[in-house]
Amino acid sequence: MRSAGMRLVRAQWAPLTALAVLMLVSALLAVAVPSRTTAGYDRAAAAAFGADADIHVKGEAGGAAAFAAVPSEAALAANALAWRDRLPRSLAEVTGEPESSVTSPGDRVEGEFRRPRILYLGWEPGAWQRIRFVSGHYPFNKPGQTSGDMNVAIAKRYADQLGYKLGDRIDLGGMSVRVSGLYAPVKADQFWGPRARILHPTIEYLPNSTIEADAGTALIDASAYSRLTRDPHLKLTYDWRFPVRTGVVSAEQTRVMVRDLDAFRSAVEGRADLFPCEVSTALDNRLKEFLGRLHAAQSVVGLAFGGLVAVAAGLLLLAAGLLGERLRPILGVMRARGASLRQLAAPACGLTALAAVPAALLGYAAGRLLDAGPPQTASLVAIGLLVLAALGVSAVMVLRERGGGLGSVTERRDDLVAARPSRRRLVMDGLLVVLAMIGVVLLRERGASAGTDPLVAAVPALLGAALGVLVLRAYPYLLRAAGPLLRRRTGAVAFIGLARASRQNLVGALPLAVLLLAATIAGFTSTVDTALRNGQERASWAETGAEARVEAGSLDEAGLRRIRAVPGVTGAVRVKVIVQASSATDQAPMTVVGVDLDAYRRLAPEVPGIPDTSGALVSPLAARTLGSGTVTLSRAGMDPVTVEPSGQIARFPGQEKNSAFVIVPYRTVASATGFPSHVFVAGDHIDVKALRAAAPGDDIVLRQRVLREMTGLPLVSVVHETFRNGALAGGVYGLLAVLLVLVVGARARGRMTAHLRALGLSRRQSRRLALVEIAPVLLCAVGAGWVLGLLLPEITGPAVDLRPYTGGFAVTAHVPGLPALLGLLAALLLAAAAAVAVDRAFDADPGNALRTGD
């Protein structure tokens, strides 16, 4: 029995090897691709957090209440531990040990300096382990001291830059401090990130003014802190900082962190045994922005992944079906000799399991060894479904023999053209089409809220399968219609090739469904990828307003001429920006933008959303403020401007989105002086250094830099990489489907061509015959699938929302780029080349292939 099984394995080595290789590759991709994508999401989450995303618990207190709550360093540390115990799990997992500090309000240093100085006094227990004294000593103060100079320590770099030395006295108005030690940091540490004032001077503004000042922090000891709490009017800032360890942040944690941040705020505000505190962090906006981008990425990537799993499953079904077709004569003979269905299952399902199960395990192990990212449960589910699908085909092949006898092999014809579908199959096909339609309707109704729902991932597979059913229904009629036309041709190659294509059964036509799904995924990913790039291009024009935008504090005609004279500049349009203007009836501030719209449209026609009018335009917020009538706007330094809105404009380059602004002709504000100007610069290969030299001290916004920032977002690279890999994987799977069918059926086809060669068919005609046989499947499947892929973004509608990556601009132009079209043509040529290569490899000499009597 064992030798019979080995003979069966040797006889079917080609389909078994093909099934094993395909299962190995599919399992490897099912592990590596989701893990790699998840790792990309995690890297994007860490990048979105940034270096200053720490969580702070801050409170203000002074006098006896402050000292009673925090009398010592031990009490300060105990409160830090109490806050840590209140941290929700998701926040505790990504934060390090708490760091405590107490800081006094900034006092202005008495004296005459080049720039005013502000000095803070900081009690930083965690700083002492991270510094070394360059000169002097620790700033000891006598316990209970209430008068005299307070000893402090300052950074050596701070002292050198501002001219202080050891023993200097610094007068802070109501109090004076004396420098008792100069220190330097031991090494670079994340601790110093939010505490730059301790190491060197920083630029701050004096309270309630725009005057810049040099700010620094001097370190004090516990006795000095106790002295500060004796002043009931002095409010000290208590800060317990929880540094975020970005290296351990995962994308999935961010969903929970948004909710847990609110819970932590409630816990902090509800604490009754301490002075009032609140949570301060930059994570709120960053998490919401990241989650919006993550949601969009997972939606479109889920569509691509679902389609690829369907393609892989279709290819494995094809391989298992071809193996079943090779086993069909053997199963028929066994059934004719009295074998039961259970006995037939041993060779059929056993061979499939022998090829599929070890290959799936090996593929999973290889995927984990690649260490592309964290393991995903979805990978195990996908591999299990693929193995079950392959075994299911073998079970179906066994059930086909329940009628019994050799008649199951010799009498039935299931050619695509000749066979008539049963009622059961028609009902199943109809249910599949209805299910696809229901999935699309539900997906469009749920819109962007669908997210990573399995329904999103299933839509491409459902639509592809439904379209495949329709194509399979139309495929025989297309072949029948082409038959009479080819009979009129003088050559026999086209007619014979079409006849061979017509004699294929359902298993032989499975490549049509696989190719259709592969072309759908390739078309979808390439189309959305191109649309995303085009949307980011439009967004960069809308953000910048031209190839460059110069934001000048003030600009005269000479400055404008210098900008126009920069090498590469072909044109420049000046825009005057007047902020804080208002009407007499409503004092709500708004911005008046003076620009020659006709000249601006000629300068930068690529900027979207600029109405074709030369009158006054108002933003939606300004329209609600001004109303629909004529309004006069004015402010100091500007002559009153009468505004009669002729339309609305959603956004204008250089103005904040959803802000209140009015666009007026430049001539109406040309006489206003002392207001900033924007200069929109057009050109090709603009000399940026020369442009900066022509506008010294002014901010310059470059469109290419804005575009790089948009495309350089970590999640954008994950989406682009997934789309590129999805298109390549779809193409490779499609070619493997073609190659599989060609190789498995090559021996039988070789015997057929040997008969034709004996009748006079030449080698060249044999190559052409191979192309004609495969052409109907290629053209029908790839054509239908490619069209579905182009329409899929429109079909899925709001579920594919790329606005988080395009500055809010909707991406609607779903047209594949030139590389995608060239890739499609290359795939078709490769499929044709594979057909010719297999025909040549299995070309048999008629004298050796034909037996006596043939």
C-alpha positions in Angstrom: 0.0 0.0 0.0 2.9 2.3 0.8 4.5 1.6 -2.5 1.2 2.4 -4.3 1.1 5.7 -2.5 4.7 6.5 -3.4 3.9 5.7 -7.1 0.9 8.0 -6.9 3.1 10.8 -5.5 5.7 10.3 -8.2 3.1 10.3 -10.9 1.5 13.6 -9.6 4.8 15.4 -8.6 4.1 18.4 -10.8 0.8 19.5 -9.3 1.9 18.5 -5.8 5.0 20.6 -6.1 3.1 23.5 -7.5 0.5 23.3 -4.7 3.3 23.1 -2.0 5.2 26.1 -3.5 2.1 28.2 -3.8 1.1 27.4 -0.2 4.6 28.1 1.1 4.7 31.5 -0.7 1.1 32.4 0.4 1.8 31.5 4.0 5.0 33.4 4.0 3.3 36.5 2.6 0.4 36.1 5.1 2.8 36.3 7.9 5.4 38.9 6.6 3.1 41.4 5.0 0.7 42.1 7.9 3.6 42.1 10.4 5.6 44.5 8.3 2.6 46.8 7.9 1.9 46.7 11.6 5.5 47.5 12.4 5.2 50.5 10.0 2.1 51.6 11.9 4.0 51.4 15.2 6.9 53.4 13.8 4.4 56.0 12.6 2.8 56.1 16.1 6.2 56.7 17.7 7.0 59.4 15.2 3.6 61.0 15.7 4.2 61.3 19.5 7.4 63.3 19.0 10.1 64.1 21.6 8.0 66.4 23.7 4.9 64.3 24.2 5.4 63.7 27.9 2.4 63.7 30.3 2.6 66.4 33.0 0.6 66.7 36.2 0.8 70.3 37.1 -0.5 72.4 40.0 0.1 75.8 41.6 0.3 76.4 45.3 2.0 78.7 47.7 2.4 79.5 51.4 1.6 77.1 54.2 -0.8 75.1 52.0 2.0 74.3 49.6 4.5 73.3 52.3 1.9 71.2 54.1 1.2 69.2 50.9 4.8 68.8 49.9 7.1 69.4 52.9 10.1 67.4 51.7 11.7 65.6 48.9 10.2 62.4 50.1 6.7 63.9 50.0 7.4 65.2 46.4 8.4 61.6 45.4 5.4 60.1 47.2 3.0 62.3 45.2 4.8 61.2 42.0 4.1 57.6 43.0 0.5 58.4 43.8 0.0 59.9 40.4 1.7 56.9 38.8 -0.7 54.6 40.6 -3.6 56.5 39.0 -2.3 56.1 35.5 -4.5 53.8 33.3 -2.7 50.8 32.0 -2.2 52.0 28.5 -0.5 55.2 29.7 1.6 53.3 32.4 2.9 50.9 29.7 4.4 53.7 27.6 5.7 56.1 30.3 8.8 55.9 32.4 9.5 56.7 36.0 8.0 60.1 37.1 10.2 63.1 37.4 9.3 65.8 40.0 10.2 69.4 40.1 9.1 72.7 41.7 9.7 76.0 40.0 9.2 79.6 41.1 7.7 82.3 38.8 10.2 83.9 36.6 11.6 87.1 38.1 13.2 89.9 36.1 16.9 90.4 36.9 17.7 93.9 38.0 20.4 95.7 35.9 21.1 97.0 32.5 21.7 94.3 29.9 21.7 94.0 26.1 18.5 92.0 26.5 16.3 91.7 29.6 16.9 88.6 31.8 14.4 86.3 33.5 15.6 83.9 36.2 13.6 81.0 37.6 14.4 79.1 40.8 14.0 75.4 40.4 14.0 72.6 43.0 14.9 69.6 40.8 15.8 66.5 42.8 16.4 64.5 39.7 18.9 67.0 38.3 21.6 66.4 40.9 22.4 62.9 39.7 22.9 64.2 36.1 25.3 67.0 36.7 28.9 67.5 37.9 30.2 70.7 39.4 32.8 72.4 37.4 33.6 74.9 40.1 32.1 75.8 43.5 29.9 73.4 45.5 26.3 72.3 46.2 24.1 75.3 47.0 23.6 74.7 50.8 21.1 77.0 52.6 20.5 77.0 56.3 17.3 75.5 57.4 14.8 78.2 58.6 16.7 81.0 56.9 14.3 83.8 56.0 16.7 86.6 54.9 19.9 87.2 53.2 21.2 85.9 49.9 19.9 82.5 48.8 22.6 80.1 47.5 22.0 78.7 44.0 23.8 76.8 41.3 23.8 77.7 37.6 25.0 76.0 34.5 28.6 76.8 33.3 27.3 77.5 29.8 24.6 79.9 31.2 27.2 81.7 33.2 29.6 82.0 30.3 27.0 83.3 27.9 25.6 85.9 30.2 28.8 86.9 32.0 28.3 85.4 35.5 31.1 83.8 37.6 31.3 82.0 40.9 30.2 84.1 43.9 28.3 86.7 41.8 25.2 88.1 43.4 22.0 88.3 41.2 19.3 90.8 42.3 15.7 89.7 41.6 14.0 92.7 43.0 12.5 91.4 46.2 15.1 88.8 46.7 18.8 88.2 45.8 20.7 85.0 45.1 24.3 84.1 45.1 26.1 81.7 42.7 27.7 79.1 44.9 28.4 76.5 42.1 28.8 76.1 38.4 27.8 72.8 36.9 27.7 70.9 33.5 25.6 67.9 32.5 27.2 64.5 32.8 25.8 63.4 29.5 23.0 64.0 27.0 19.8 62.8 28.5 16.1 62.8 27.7 15.7 64.4 31.1 17.0 67.8 29.8 14.6 68.0 26.8 11.9 70.0 28.6 14.4 71.6 31.0 16.6 73.5 28.5 16.6 76.6 30.8 18.6 74.7 33.4 21.6 74.2 30.9 21.7 77.4 28.8 19.8 80.6 28.2 16.6 80.4 26.2 14.6 83.1 24.6 11.2 84.0 26.2 9.0 87.1 26.1 8.5 89.4 29.1 5.0 89.0 30.6 2.3 90.8 28.6 4.7 92.1 26.0 6.6 91.1 22.8 10.0 92.0 24.2 12.4 89.1 24.1 14.4 88.1 27.2 17.1 85.6 28.1 15.6 83.1 30.5 17.4 80.6 32.8 16.8 78.4 35.8 19.0 78.3 38.9 18.9 75.1 41.0 18.1 75.4 44.7 18.1 72.9 47.6 15.2 71.8 49.9 15.9 74.5 52.5 15.6 77.2 49.8 12.4 75.6 48.7 11.1 75.8 52.2 12.0 79.5 52.3 10.0 80.1 49.2 6.9 78.6 50.7 7.0 81.2 53.5 5.8 83.8 51.1 2.0 83.3 50.9 1.8 85.5 47.7 4.4 83.4 45.8 2.7 80.7 43.7 5.1 77.8 43.0 4.5 75.5 40.0 4.6 71.8 40.9 5.3 69.5 38.0 5.2 65.7 37.9 6.5 64.6 34.5 5.9 61.2 33.0 8.3 60.8 30.1 6.8 58.8 27.2 9.0 56.0 25.9 8.3 56.2 22.2 10.1 53.0 21.5 7.4 50.9 23.2 4.4 52.7 21.7 2.2 50.7 19.3 -0.5 51.9 17.0 -3.2 49.8 18.7 -2.4 51.4 22.1 -3.1 54.9 20.7 -6.8 54.0 20.4 -7.0 53.2 24.1 -4.8 56.1 25.1 -7.3 58.7 23.9 -9.9 57.3 26.2 -7.5 56.7 29.1 -6.2 60.3 28.9 -9.7 61.6 29.7 -10.0 59.0 32.5 -6.6 60.2 34.0 -7.7 63.8 33.9 -10.8 62.9 35.8 -8.7 61.1 38.4 -6.3 64.0 38.8 -9.1 66.6 39.1 -10.9 64.4 41.6 -8.0 64.1 44.1 -9.0 65.8 47.3 -5.9 65.5 49.5 -3.7 67.8 47.4 -4.0 71.3 45.9 -5.8 71.4 42.5 -3.8 69.9 39.7 -4.5 69.2 36.0 -3.0 67.1 33.2 -1.0 68.9 30.5 0.2 67.0 27.4 0.6 67.5 23.7 -0.7 64.1 23.1 -4.4 65.0 22.7 -4.2 66.7 19.3 -1.4 64.4 18.1 -3.3 61.3 19.0 -6.5 62.5 17.3 -4.5 63.5 14.1 -2.6 60.2 14.1 -5.8 58.1 14.6 -7.4 59.9 11.7 -4.5 59.0 9.4 -4.3 55.5 10.9 -8.0 54.9 10.2 -7.6 56.0 6.6 -4.5 53.9 6.1 -6.1 50.8 7.6 -9.2 51.2 5.5 -7.4 51.3 2.1 -4.7 48.8 3.2 -7.5 46.4 4.4 -9.0 46.6 0.9 -5.7 45.6 -0.7 -5.0 42.9 1.9 -8.5 41.4 1.5 -8.0 41.2 -2.3 -4.6 39.6 -2.0 -5.9 36.9 0.3 -8.7 36.2 -2.2 -6.2 36.0 -5.0 -4.0 33.6 -3.0 -7.0 31.5 -2.2 -8.1 31.4 -5.8 -4.6 30.4 -6.9 -4.5 27.6 -4.3 -8.0 26.5 -5.4 -6.7 26.3 -8.9 -3.7 24.2 -8.0 -5.8 21.9 -5.9 -8.4 21.7 -8.7 -5.7 20.8 -11.3 -4.5 18.1 -8.9 -8.0 16.8 -8.6 -8.4 16.7 -12.4 -5.2 14.6 -12.6 -6.6 12.2 -10.0 -10.0 12.0 -11.5 -9.3 8.9 -13.7 -7.8 7.1 -10.8 -10.7 8.0 -8.5 -13.1 6.8 -11.2 -11.4 3.5 -11.5 -11.4 3.0 -7.8 -15.0 3.9 -7.6 -15.9 1.4 -10.4 -14.1 -1.3 -8.4 -16.3 -0.7 -5.4 -14.3 1.8 -3.3 -16.4 3.9 -1.0 -16.2 7.7 -0.8 -14.2 7.4 2.4 -11.7 5.2 0.6 -11.5 7.8 -2.2 -10.8 10.5 0.3 -7.5 8.9 1.4 -5.6 9.5 -1.9 -7.4 12.7 -2.8 -7.4 14.6 0.5 -4.2 12.8 1.7 -2.2 14.1 -1.3 -3.5 17.6 -0.9 -2.7 17.6 2.8 0.7 16.1 2.1 1.5 19.1 0.0 -0.4 21.9 1.7 0.0 21.4 5.5 3.8 21.0 5.7 4.2 23.9 3.2 1.9 26.1 5.3 3.8 25.4 8.5 7.1 26.0 6.8 5.8 29.3 5.3 4.7 30.4 8.7 8.0 29.6 10.3 9.9 31.3 7.5 7.7 34.4 7.9 8.5 34.6 11.7 12.2 34.1 11.0 12.1 37.2 8.8 11.1 39.2 11.9 9.2 41.7 9.8 7.2 42.8 12.8 5.0 41.7 15.7 3.0 38.5 15.0 -0.6 38.9 13.9 -3.6 36.7 14.7 -5.0 37.5 11.2 -2.0 35.7 9.7 -2.9 32.4 11.4 -6.5 32.9 10.4 -5.5 33.5 6.7 -3.2 30.5 6.6 -5.9 28.3 8.1 -8.5 29.4 5.6 -6.0 28.8 2.7 -5.3 25.2 3.9 -9.0 24.5 4.4 -9.8 25.9 0.9 -7.2 23.5 -0.7 -8.6 20.5 1.3 -12.2 21.6 0.4 -11.4 21.3 -3.3 -10.2 17.7 -2.8 -13.4 16.9 -0.8 -15.5 18.3 -3.7 -13.6 16.1 -6.2 -14.4 13.1 -4.0 -18.1 14.0 -3.9 -18.2 14.3 -7.7 -17.6 10.5 -7.8 -20.6 9.6 -5.7 -22.4 8.5 -8.9 -19.7 5.9 -9.3 -18.2 4.0 -12.3 -16.0 4.9 -15.1 -18.9 6.8 -16.7 -18.0 9.7 -14.5 -14.9 10.0 -16.5 -15.8 8.9 -20.0 -19.4 10.0 -20.5 -19.6 13.5 -19.0 -18.7 16.6 -20.8 -18.2 19.8 -18.8 -16.7 22.0 -21.4 -17.4 25.7 -20.8 -19.1 26.1 -24.1 -21.1 22.8 -24.1 -21.9 22.5 -20.4 -25.2 23.9 -19.1 -25.1 25.2 -15.5 -27.4 23.5 -13.1 -30.1 25.4 -11.2 -28.1 25.0 -8.0 -25.1 26.7 -9.6 -27.3 29.5 -11.0 -28.7 30.1 -7.6 -25.3 30.2 -6.0 -24.0 32.6 -8.7 -27.0 34.9 -8.1 -26.5 34.8 -4.3 -22.9 35.8 -4.8 -23.8 38.8 -7.0 -26.5 39.8 -4.5 -24.1 39.4 -1.6 -21.5 41.7 -3.3 -24.2 44.3 -3.9 -25.3 44.2 -0.3 -21.7 44.5 0.9 -21.1 47.6 -1.3 -24.4 49.2 -0.1 -23.5 48.6 3.6 -20.0 49.8 3.1 -21.1 53.1 1.5 -23.7 53.7 4.2 -21.2 53.2 7.0 -18.7 55.3 5.1 -15.4 56.2 6.9 -16.7 54.6 10.2 -16.3 51.2 8.6 -12.5 51.3 9.4 -10.9 47.9 9.7 -14.2 46.0 9.7 -14.0 42.7 7.9 -16.6 44.0 5.5 -14.1 46.5 4.1 -11.6 43.8 3.4 -14.2 41.5 1.9 -15.6 44.0 -0.7 -12.9 43.5 -3.3 -13.1 39.8 -3.1 -16.9 39.8 -3.3 -16.9 42.2 -6.2 -14.2 40.3 -8.0 -15.9 37.0 -7.5 -19.3 38.4 -8.6 -17.7 39.9 -11.7 -15.8 36.6 -12.3 -19.1 34.8 -12.3 -20.6 37.2 -14.9 -17.5 37.0 -17.0 -17.6 33.2 -16.9 -21.2 33.3 -18.0 -20.4 35.6 -20.9 -17.1 33.8 -21.8 -18.6 30.9 -23.7 -20.8 33.2 -25.7 -17.8 35.3 -26.7 -16.0 32.2 -27.8 -19.0 31.0 -29.8 -19.3 34.4 -31.4 -15.7 34.4 -32.4 -15.8 30.9 -33.9 -17.6 31.7 -37.3 -15.3 34.7 -37.8 -12.2 32.6 -37.4 -13.5 29.8 -39.7 -13.3 32.2 -42.6 -9.5 32.8 -42.1 -7.2 30.8 -44.3 -5.0 29.6 -41.5 -6.0 26.9 -39.0 -4.1 28.2 -36.0 -6.7 30.7 -34.8 -9.6 28.3 -35.3 -7.8 25.4 -33.5 -6.6 27.7 -30.7 -10.1 28.9 -30.1 -11.5 25.4 -30.2 -8.9 24.4 -27.6 -9.9 27.3 -25.4 -13.6 26.3 -25.7 -12.9 22.7 -24.6 -11.6 23.9 -21.2 -13.7 22.8 -18.2 -14.5 24.9 -15.1 -11.2 24.0 -13.5 -9.3 25.0 -16.6 -11.2 28.3 -16.5 -10.3 29.0 -12.9 -7.3 31.1 -14.1 -9.8 33.6 -15.4 -11.2 34.2 -11.9 -7.7 34.4 -10.4 -6.4 36.7 -13.1 -9.5 38.9 -12.7 -8.9 39.3 -9.0 -5.2 39.9 -9.4 -5.9 42.6 -12.1 -8.5 44.1 -9.8 -6.0 44.5 -6.9 -3.3 45.7 -9.2 -5.6 48.3 -10.8 -7.0 49.4 -7.4 -3.7 49.8 -5.6 -2.0 51.6 -8.5 -5.0 53.9 -9.0 -5.3 54.9 -5.4 -1.5 55.3 -5.1 -1.5 57.7 -8.1 -4.6 59.5 -6.7 -2.8 60.0 -3.4 0.3 61.4 -5.0 -1.8 63.8 -7.2 -3.8 64.8 -4.1 -0.7 65.7 -2.2 0.6 67.6 -5.2 -2.6 69.7 -5.2 -2.4 70.2 -1.5 1.2 71.5 -1.7 0.0 74.1 -4.3 -2.9 75.1 -2.0 -0.6 75.3 1.0 2.1 77.3 -0.6 0.2 79.2 -3.3 3.1 79.0 -5.9 6.5 77.5 -6.2 7.5 79.7 -3.3 6.0 82.2 -1.0 7.9 85.0 0.7 6.4 86.2 3.9 7.8 89.6 4.3 7.4 92.0 7.3 7.4 94.9 4.9 8.2 95.1 1.3 8.9 98.1 -1.1 9.2 98.2 -4.8 12.9 97.7 -4.6 12.5 94.5 -2.6 9.9 93.2 -5.1 12.4 93.9 -8.0 15.1 92.0 -6.2 12.8 89.0 -5.8 11.9 89.1 -9.5 15.5 89.3 -10.5 16.4 86.0 -8.7 17.6 83.3 -11.2 14.8 80.9 -12.1 12.0 83.3 -11.1 9.5 83.9 -13.9 7.0 85.9 -12.1 6.0 87.3 -8.7 2.7 88.7 -7.3 2.5 90.7 -4.2 -0.2 90.3 -1.6 -0.9 92.7 1.3 -2.1 91.1 4.5 -3.9 93.3 7.1 -5.0 91.5 10.3 -7.4 92.6 13.0 -9.7 94.5 10.7 -13.4 94.8 11.7 -16.6 96.5 10.8 -18.5 99.1 12.8 -21.4 96.7 13.5 -19.3 93.7 14.5 -15.9 93.9 16.1 -15.0 90.3 15.4 -11.5 90.5 13.9 -10.8 89.3 10.4 -7.9 89.5 7.9 -8.1 91.6 4.8 -6.0 90.2 1.9 -5.3 92.5 -1.0 -4.4 90.6 -4.2 -4.8 91.0 -8.0 -6.7 87.7 -8.5 -6.4 87.8 -12.3 -2.6 88.2 -12.1 -2.4 85.5 -9.4 -4.4 83.0 -11.4 -2.1 83.5 -14.4 1.0 83.1 -12.1 -0.2 79.9 -10.4 -3.0 78.2 -12.3 -2.3 74.9 -10.4 -3.6 76.4 -7.1 -7.1 74.8 -6.6 -10.2 76.6 -5.3 -9.5 80.1 -6.7 -12.8 81.4 -8.1 -12.9 83.0 -11.5 -13.9 86.5 -10.4 -12.1 89.8 -9.7 -14.5 91.1 -7.0 -14.4 90.7 -3.2 -14.4 87.1 -1.8 -15.1 86.1 1.7 -14.3 82.9 3.7 -17.3 81.0 5.1 -16.6 82.2 8.6 -16.3 85.8 7.4 -19.5 85.4 5.5 -21.4 84.5 8.6 -19.9 87.5 10.4 -20.4 90.1 7.6 -23.7 88.9 6.2 -24.7 89.4 2.5 -24.8 93.2 2.3 -22.1 95.8 1.7 -19.8 96.2 4.7 -17.0 98.7 5.5 -13.8 97.3 7.2 -11.3 99.4 8.9 -8.5 99.5 11.4 -5.7 101.9 12.4 -3.2 102.5 9.6 -5.6 101.4 6.9 -8.1 103.4 4.9 -11.7 102.0 5.2 -12.4 99.4 2.6 -15.9 98.8 1.3 -16.6 95.1 0.7 -19.4 93.8 -1.4 -19.0 90.0 -1.5 -19.2 88.5 -4.9 -18.6 85.0 -3.8 -17.0 82.7 -1.2 -13.6 81.1 -1.1 -12.9 78.1 1.2 -9.2 78.7 1.6 -6.4 80.9 0.4 -2.7 80.2 0.6 -1.1 81.7 3.6 -4.4 81.9 5.6 -5.4 79.5 8.3 -8.1 77.0 7.4 -11.5 77.9 8.7 -10.4 81.4 9.6 -12.2 84.7 8.8 -10.6 86.6 5.9 -11.7 88.7 3.0 -10.1 88.9 -0.4 -10.2 92.4 -2.0 -8.5 93.9 -5.1 -5.0 94.9 -4.3 -5.6 98.5 -5.4 -8.0 99.1 -2.5 -5.3 98.5 0.1 -2.2 99.6 -1.9 -1.8 102.8 0.1 -1.8 101.0 3.5 1.6 101.0 5.1 3.3 99.1 7.9 1.6 95.8 7.2 3.2 92.5 6.1 3.2 91.3 2.5 3.3 87.9 0.9 5.0 87.5 -2.4 3.9 84.4 -4.5 6.9 83.4 -6.7 6.7 81.3 -9.8 9.6 79.8 -11.6 11.6 76.8 -12.6 14.6 75.6 -10.6 14.6 78.8 -8.5 17.9 79.6 -6.8 16.8 79.3 -3.2 20.0 80.9 -1.8 19.6 83.9 -4.0 15.9 84.1 -3.0 16.9 84.2 0.6 19.5 86.8 -0.1 16.9 88.9 -1.9 14.5 88.7 1.0 16.8 88.7 4.1 15.0 88.1 7.4 11.8 87.0 5.7 10.2 83.6 5.9 10.3 81.6 2.7 7.9 78.7 2.2 8.9 76.3 -0.7 6.3 74.1 -2.3 8.7 71.2 -2.8 9.5 71.3 0.9 5.8 71.3 1.8 5.3 68.3 -0.6 8.2 66.4 1.0 6.8 67.0 4.4 3.5 65.5 3.3 4.9 62.6 1.5 7.5 62.0 4.3 4.9 61.2 6.9 5.6 57.7 8.3 2.1 56.5 7.6 2.3 57.8 4.0 5.3 55.7 3.3 3.5 52.6 4.8 0.5 53.2 2.5 2.7 53.8 -0.6 4.8 50.7 0.2 1.7 48.6 0.7 0.1 49.8 -2.5 3.3 49.1 -4.5 3.8 45.7 -3.0 0.1 44.9 -3.5 0.3 45.8 -7.2 3.4 43.7 -7.6 2.0 40.8 -5.6 -1.2 40.9 -7.7 0.8 40.8 -10.9 3.0 37.9 -9.6 0.0 35.9 -8.5 -1.6 36.4 -11.9 1.5 35.2 -13.7 1.8 32.2 -11.4 -1.7 31.3 -12.2 -0.9 31.4 -15.9 2.3 29.5 -15.5 0.7 26.9 -13.3 -2.0 26.0 -15.8 0.6 26.0 -18.6 3.0 23.7 -16.8 0.5 21.3 -15.4 -1.2 20.8 -18.8 2.0 21.0 -20.8 2.4 17.2 -21.2 -1.1 16.6 -22.5 -0.8 19.7 -24.8 2.6 18.3 -26.1 0.9 15.1 -27.2 -1.9 17.1 -28.9 0.6 19.3 -30.8 2.5 16.2 -31.8 -0.6 15.0 -33.6 -0.9 18.4 -35.3 2.8 18.4 -36.2 2.3 15.0 -37.9 -0.5 16.7 -39.9 1.8 19.5 -41.0 1.7 22.1 -38.2 5.1 23.9 -38.1 7.0 24.9 -34.9 6.2 28.6 -35.5 2.5 27.8 -35.8 2.8 25.8 -32.6 4.0 28.9 -30.8 1.2 31.0 -32.2 -1.3 28.3 -31.2 0.0 28.6 -27.6 -0.7 32.3 -27.7 -4.2 31.9 -29.2 -5.2 29.4 -26.6 -4.3 31.7 -23.7 -5.4 35.0 -25.2 -9.1 34.7 -24.5 -8.6 34.1 -20.8 -6.0 36.8 -20.5 -7.9 39.5 -22.3 -11.3 38.8 -20.7 -9.9 38.4 -17.1 -7.3 41.2 -17.2 -9.6 43.6 -19.0 -12.5 43.1 -16.7 -10.4 43.0 -13.5 -8.5 46.2 -14.5 -11.7 48.1 -15.1 -13.1 46.9 -11.8 -9.9 48.0 -10.1 -10.2 51.5 -11.6 -13.8 51.7 -10.5 -13.3 50.3 -7.0 -12.3 53.6 -5.3 -15.5 55.2 -6.6 -17.5 52.1 -5.6 -16.2 52.0 -2.1 -16.8 55.8 -1.9 -16.2 57.3 1.6 -14.5 54.2 2.9 -11.4 55.2 0.9 -10.9 58.7 2.5 -7.4 60.0 1.9 -8.0 63.6 3.1 -5.9 63.1 6.2 -2.9 62.8 3.9 -3.8 65.6 1.5 -4.4 68.6 3.8 -8.2 68.0 3.7 -8.5 67.9 -0.1 -10.7 65.1 -1.4 -9.0 62.7 -3.7 -11.4 62.1 -6.6 -9.2 61.7 -9.8 -8.8 57.9 -9.8 -6.7 57.4 -12.9 -3.7 55.0 -13.0 -0.3 56.5 -13.7 2.0 55.7 -16.6 4.1 53.2 -14.6 0.9 51.2 -13.8 -0.1 51.1 -17.5 3.4 50.0 -18.5 3.3 47.4 -15.7 0.0 46.0 -17.1 1.5 45.8 -20.6 4.6 44.1 -19.2 2.5 41.5 -17.3 0.6 40.7 -20.5 3.8 40.3 -22.4 5.3 38.1 -19.7 2.2 35.9 -19.8 2.5 35.5 -23.5 6.3 34.8 -23.2 5.5 32.2 -20.6 3.1 30.4 -22.9 5.7 30.4 -25.7 8.5 29.2 -23.3 6.4 26.4 -21.9 5.4 25.3 -25.4 9.1 25.2 -26.4 10.2 23.4 -23.2 7.6 20.6 -23.7 7.9 20.5 -27.5 7.9 16.8 -28.4 9.1 15.2 -31.7 6.1 13.5 -33.4 8.1 10.4 -34.1 8.8 9.9 -30.4 5.5 11.1 -29.0 3.1 9.2 -31.2 2.5 5.5 -30.6 1.8 2.9 -33.2 -1.8 3.2 -34.5 -2.1 6.9 -33.6 
